[in-house]
């Protein structure tokens, strides 16, 4: 039996089960990494890693296993594990950003490099030229947006990790998916932020993690197709 042609054989969900505890540990350590990276001399010693409940670990394990299982049923051949790796990277970044407000370069740039390698090796449908252009445009669009916002408002609007995360998305999905991903992420982010502020759960001046919304937009755009959003975008 060819393992690539047997998506229901169970090996892909098993990989997800094995990866789940590792992802949960990385999410747990993210605030500590953030403190070590950004803390100044007056911020005191490094804090102990925050506790992670057993329910959190179980959630990460089951969600990662489900992600790999779904990818195993939607794709065949090398595309199945390739897209599962991409999805796992997005899921990890979304959880870290939601928990600590940080997108570590080791994961964003690592996912970007894997996307370009996957395109070069032709393990899925995105060609290398589309992947390379997607990476450049993905980073450039959000980087310029962040710089423009800071110049006009004097405040940071986006973290340095968001352009790198969008660059990774462009490397995997190609340049044509960038505008729809940004559209869905921006609209969903605005709606959630407005709802949370309306309920009094989020101060207006507090930073809002954008990474989870970028991650959420990817399967939505992937499911309906980038061209579906052309009616909402300038041509």
Steps between C-alpha positions, in 0.01 A plus 500: 500500500629844403474725807448805278191345340347385828397819686270305730773261616532702819863602485436870448277547807763307692762756396268772624461322834875481538551865406227630730694487831801666335284783369336539841844534662610764249184701561559470874857630470414790268456763777837402645668532161335838455632621835852375423493669157353837593541555873729781610745502792236648731236237426634250750599136452340273246162377619422134546312344209126543556306191584304325228196305604452141398194614309721733297737217413213269406352776284828551313547125452149436370489811281836420340398138442175621342691742277727224370207266456303753295802572280541126448146478367503815287827437317694206366866450432762727648250787507326351805793518745621825339173682568484339843840648584379840379183473705692392807734797468208740470322340795813529715555864406135586563510345848829666593383840378166470679674399824800732501452758222817382330587321175849349541729530198610139538148388411393769251825487302515122536152468351600741224809293414299178498245658268767599249662156523163329451438710189849431365457126553149511346339310786175695458330728250672834567780571254833645607452833320157548660641403839796736477282789384249420773771512765638834379159664460366355824781649703512823306130584524475467877843651562408811301160514668660487844751772411229725356279456805785585734593806296142630507402409855830477686396158634584143406212348304649161418770292658810397310382142478180564307673586167716189535194286567326637191820439303487136611136478393593645160782248465256214550188628324647729236461872444139479376378392844650796686226757438215264593686384811556859608137587428359212706753551782435876520122472495492220757750684719299823493178316582650308791679807638181708478299228672754458780526875555122532496478236772773674698745211471771687310635852566513718189872575533608141565680315224298244307667188360457481121672164451197288596287679241759445228500132593119490501482661156718235335258204514208728410676630189629153422152349526314749281789593270685833468306600188173498693611820672571693181159672526615662826842605372613770257598372159 
